């Protein structure tokens, strides 16, 4: 069934004249007649009676006329929604951000909402490994997370900025005398670690193994501030990316660079083999502009 034929049929009924309908549609009268015959063949029913210049609907024609109006209205609405989507006047964006990252890009999120206020933004906070899995599975459109060398081959990325990871230690004489530490300095310390859905949970044990020891993992949490509170109790160590270190304003802990360092490289990731929504494209473009403005 041709949508154009339905449009011609409705216009003919509305105008009650082949002449006026052809003028309105900018087509010839034989073209309209052909379209009506095609519809009648499709439905296997006569749709109109003609008597001279006068036309009226059959019972089947009444049904087709009512439904055709509804279909054309839906098609018109669909077209408007597609136009709105291209202009980002509607749509949704599912954005993944680890809890440690969100505050760094609050301004970027705010700018996106200023530019596209009608886009429904859903922010999902979870660890980097979980975020990568959700983008791969199509449950997230795009995400900002720690980039790794073993990122899934189906994921594309746009690097944003990088930081070092520092050790958070008790404010005791043992650590006060050190301006920086090595991994081997921590051989006897219990570690307060992130849960396994966080990418850093792999990097830290790896660095310890490279130094020749297995870390003593005393506790795990997804909340970095809770890990810092455990260190404040007077024993143990945890690890924070540099931007989060600036947010520690409590007495009782020290921030120390650690060598070799872990590079916390942040970036945007998205699925390279799936359709990228207009809303996700707009987010990626905004991140590109963010990078350019840093230069």
C-alpha positions as CSV (number, residue, x, y, z in Angstrom):
1,X,0.0,0.0,0.0
2,X,1.3,3.4,-1.0
3,X,1.2,6.2,1.5
4,X,1.0,8.6,-1.4
5,X,-2.2,6.8,-2.7
6,X,-3.8,7.3,0.7
7,X,-2.9,11.0,0.6
8,X,-4.4,11.4,-2.8
9,X,-7.6,9.5,-1.7
10,X,-8.0,11.7,1.4
11,X,-7.5,14.9,-0.6
12,X,-10.0,13.8,-3.2
13,X,-12.6,13.1,-0.5
14,X,-11.9,16.4,1.2
15,X,-12.1,18.4,-2.0
16,X,-15.1,16.5,-3.4
17,X,-13.6,17.1,-6.8
18,X,-10.9,15.6,-9.0
19,X,-10.2,19.0,-10.5
20,X,-9.6,20.7,-7.1
21,X,-7.7,17.7,-5.7
22,X,-5.3,17.7,-8.7
23,X,-4.7,21.4,-8.3
24,X,-4.1,21.0,-4.6
25,X,-1.7,18.0,-5.1
26,X,0.0,19.5,-8.3
27,X,-0.7,16.3,-10.2
28,X,-3.0,15.4,-13.1
29,X,-6.5,14.0,-12.7
30,X,-5.5,10.7,-14.4
31,X,-2.8,10.3,-11.8
32,X,-5.3,10.6,-9.0
33,X,-7.7,8.2,-10.8
34,X,-4.8,5.6,-11.1
35,X,-4.0,5.9,-7.4
36,X,-7.6,5.3,-6.4
37,X,-7.8,2.2,-8.7
38,X,-4.6,0.9,-7.1
39,X,-6.2,1.3,-3.6
40,X,-9.4,-0.4,-4.7
41,X,-7.3,-3.3,-6.1
42,X,-5.3,-3.5,-2.9
43,X,-8.4,-3.7,-0.6
44,X,-10.5,-5.6,-3.2
45,X,-13.3,-3.1,-2.6
46,X,-14.8,-0.1,-4.5
47,X,-14.1,3.0,-2.5
48,X,-16.0,5.7,-4.3
49,X,-19.1,6.2,-6.5
50,X,-18.9,8.7,-9.3
51,X,-21.9,10.4,-10.9
52,X,-20.8,13.2,-13.2
53,X,-18.6,15.4,-11.2
54,X,-20.1,14.3,-7.9
55,X,-18.4,11.6,-5.8
56,X,-19.3,9.9,-2.6
57,X,-17.8,7.1,-0.4
58,X,-18.9,3.5,-0.3
59,X,-19.0,1.7,3.1
60,X,-15.5,0.4,2.4
61,X,-14.4,3.9,1.4
62,X,-15.7,5.3,4.7
63,X,-13.5,2.9,6.6
64,X,-10.4,3.6,4.4
65,X,-11.0,7.4,4.7
66,X,-11.1,7.3,8.5
67,X,-8.0,5.0,8.8
68,X,-6.1,6.9,6.1
69,X,-6.5,10.2,8.0
70,X,-5.1,8.5,11.1
71,X,-2.2,7.0,9.2
72,X,-1.3,10.3,7.5
73,X,-1.5,12.1,10.9
74,X,0.9,9.5,12.4
75,X,3.2,9.9,9.4
76,X,3.2,13.6,9.8
77,X,4.0,13.3,13.4
78,X,6.8,10.9,12.7
79,X,8.3,13.3,10.2
80,X,8.1,16.1,12.7
81,X,9.7,14.0,15.4
82,X,12.6,13.0,13.0
83,X,13.1,16.7,12.2
84,X,13.1,17.5,15.9
85,X,15.6,14.7,16.5
86,X,17.9,16.0,13.9
87,X,17.7,19.4,15.6
88,X,18.0,17.6,19.0
89,X,14.7,19.0,20.1
90,X,14.0,15.6,21.6
91,X,15.7,12.2,22.3
92,X,17.6,10.6,25.1
93,X,21.2,10.0,26.0
94,X,22.3,7.3,28.4
95,X,25.7,8.4,29.7
96,X,28.0,6.3,31.9
97,X,30.4,7.9,34.4
98,X,32.3,6.3,37.2
99,X,31.7,8.0,40.6
100,X,35.2,9.3,40.8
101,X,34.9,11.1,37.4
102,X,31.5,12.8,37.6
103,X,32.6,16.0,39.4
104,X,35.3,16.6,36.8
105,X,32.8,16.9,34.0
106,X,29.9,18.5,35.7
107,X,30.5,21.6,33.6
108,X,30.5,19.6,30.4
109,X,27.2,17.9,31.4
110,X,25.7,21.3,32.3
111,X,26.8,22.7,28.9
112,X,25.1,19.8,27.1
113,X,21.9,20.4,28.9
114,X,22.1,24.1,28.0
115,X,22.5,23.3,24.4
116,X,19.9,20.5,24.3
117,X,17.4,21.1,27.1
118,X,14.8,18.7,25.6
119,X,17.1,15.7,25.5
120,X,16.4,13.4,28.4
121,X,19.8,12.7,30.0
122,X,20.2,9.5,32.1
123,X,23.5,9.3,34.0
124,X,24.6,5.8,35.2
125,X,27.3,5.7,37.8
126,X,29.4,2.5,38.1
127,X,32.9,1.3,37.8
128,X,35.0,1.5,34.6
129,X,34.8,-2.2,33.9
130,X,31.1,-2.3,34.3
131,X,30.7,0.8,32.2
132,X,32.7,-0.7,29.3
133,X,30.5,-3.8,29.5
134,X,27.3,-1.7,29.4
135,X,28.5,0.3,26.4
136,X,29.5,-3.0,24.6
137,X,26.1,-4.5,25.3
138,X,24.3,-1.4,24.1
139,X,22.8,-0.4,27.5
140,X,24.8,2.9,27.4
141,X,25.1,5.2,24.4
142,X,28.4,6.7,25.5
143,X,30.6,7.0,28.6
144,X,33.5,8.8,30.1
145,X,35.9,6.3,31.8
146,X,39.5,5.3,32.3
147,X,41.0,4.2,29.0
148,X,42.9,1.0,29.0
149,X,45.2,-0.7,26.5
150,X,42.9,-3.7,26.5
151,X,39.7,-1.8,25.7
152,X,37.2,-4.0,23.7
153,X,38.0,-3.9,20.0
154,X,34.4,-2.8,19.2
155,X,34.8,0.3,21.3
156,X,36.1,3.6,19.9
157,X,37.4,6.3,22.1
158,X,38.3,10.0,22.4
159,X,41.1,10.7,25.0
160,X,40.3,13.7,27.2
161,X,42.9,14.2,29.9
162,X,45.3,12.2,32.1
163,X,46.4,12.3,35.7
164,X,48.6,10.3,38.0
165,X,47.3,8.1,40.8
166,X,48.7,8.9,44.3
167,X,48.9,6.9,47.5
168,X,46.8,8.0,50.5
169,X,48.5,7.2,53.7
170,X,48.0,7.8,57.5
171,X,49.5,11.0,58.8
172,X,52.2,9.3,60.8
173,X,55.9,9.8,61.3
174,X,56.7,6.9,59.0
175,X,55.1,8.7,56.0
176,X,55.7,12.3,57.0
177,X,59.4,11.9,56.3
178,X,58.8,10.7,52.7
179,X,58.0,13.2,49.9
180,X,57.3,10.3,47.6
181,X,57.1,6.5,47.9
182,X,57.7,3.3,45.9
183,X,55.4,0.3,45.7
184,X,57.8,-1.7,47.7
185,X,57.5,0.8,50.6
186,X,53.9,-0.6,51.0
187,X,54.8,-4.2,51.2
188,X,53.6,-4.5,54.8
189,X,50.6,-2.2,54.5
190,X,47.0,-3.5,54.2
191,X,45.3,-2.1,51.1
192,X,41.9,-0.6,50.9
193,X,40.8,-1.2,47.4
194,X,38.1,-0.5,44.9
195,X,35.6,-3.2,44.0
196,X,36.3,-5.3,41.0
197,X,34.0,-3.4,38.7
198,X,36.6,-0.5,38.9
199,X,39.5,-0.6,36.4
200,X,42.0,0.6,39.0
201,X,41.3,-2.6,40.9
202,X,43.4,-4.4,38.3
203,X,46.2,-1.9,38.0
204,X,47.1,-1.6,41.6
205,X,47.8,-5.4,42.2
206,X,49.7,-5.5,38.9
207,X,52.0,-2.7,40.1
208,X,52.6,-4.6,43.4
209,X,53.4,-7.8,41.5
210,X,55.9,-5.9,39.3
211,X,57.5,-4.7,42.6
212,X,57.8,-8.4,43.7
213,X,55.0,-8.8,46.3
214,X,51.3,-9.6,46.6
215,X,49.2,-6.9,48.2
216,X,47.3,-7.5,51.4
217,X,43.8,-6.5,50.5
218,X,42.0,-5.7,53.7
219,X,38.8,-4.1,52.4
220,X,37.0,-3.2,49.2
221,X,34.5,-0.4,48.5
222,X,33.0,1.5,45.6
223,X,33.2,4.7,47.6
224,X,36.5,6.5,47.5
225,X,35.8,8.7,50.5
226,X,35.1,5.6,52.6
227,X,38.5,4.1,51.6
228,X,40.1,7.4,52.7
229,X,38.3,7.2,56.1
230,X,39.7,3.7,56.6
231,X,43.2,5.1,56.0
232,X,42.5,7.8,58.5
233,X,42.1,5.2,61.2
234,X,45.9,5.0,61.3
235,X,47.0,2.1,59.2
236,X,46.9,1.0,55.6
237,X,46.9,2.7,52.2
238,X,44.5,3.5,49.4
239,X,44.9,5.2,46.1
240,X,43.3,8.1,44.4
241,X,43.6,9.9,41.0
242,X,45.1,13.3,41.4
243,X,41.9,15.4,41.1
244,X,40.3,13.5,43.9
245,X,43.3,14.1,46.1
246,X,42.5,17.8,46.0
247,X,39.1,17.0,47.6
248,X,40.6,15.5,50.7
249,X,40.4,18.2,53.4
250,X,40.6,16.0,56.4
251,X,43.4,15.8,58.9
252,X,44.9,12.4,59.5
253,X,45.9,11.5,55.9
254,X,48.8,12.3,53.6
255,X,48.9,12.3,49.8
256,X,52.1,11.0,48.3
257,X,53.2,10.5,44.7
258,X,54.1,6.8,44.0
259,X,56.6,5.4,41.5
260,X,56.3,3.9,39.1
261,X,53.0,5.8,38.7
262,X,49.7,4.7,37.3
263,X,48.4,7.0,34.5
264,X,44.7,7.7,34.9
265,X,43.8,8.5,31.3
266,X,40.2,9.5,30.9
267,X,38.3,9.5,27.7
268,X,34.9,9.0,26.0
269,X,34.0,5.6,24.7
270,X,31.3,4.4,22.4
271,X,30.4,1.4,20.3
272,X,32.1,1.7,16.9
273,X,30.0,-1.0,15.2
274,X,26.5,0.2,16.2
275,X,24.4,3.1,15.2
276,X,25.4,6.3,17.0
277,X,22.4,8.3,18.0
278,X,22.2,12.0,17.3
279,X,22.3,12.7,21.0
280,X,25.4,10.6,21.4
281,X,27.0,12.3,18.4
282,X,26.3,15.7,20.0
283,X,28.0,14.6,23.2
284,X,31.1,13.3,21.4
285,X,31.3,16.6,19.4
286,X,31.0,18.6,22.6
287,X,33.9,16.5,24.1
288,X,36.0,17.3,20.9
289,X,35.3,21.0,21.4
290,X,36.3,20.6,25.1
291,X,39.6,19.2,24.0
292,X,40.2,22.0,21.5
293,X,39.4,24.7,24.1
294,X,42.1,23.2,26.4
295,X,44.8,23.9,23.8
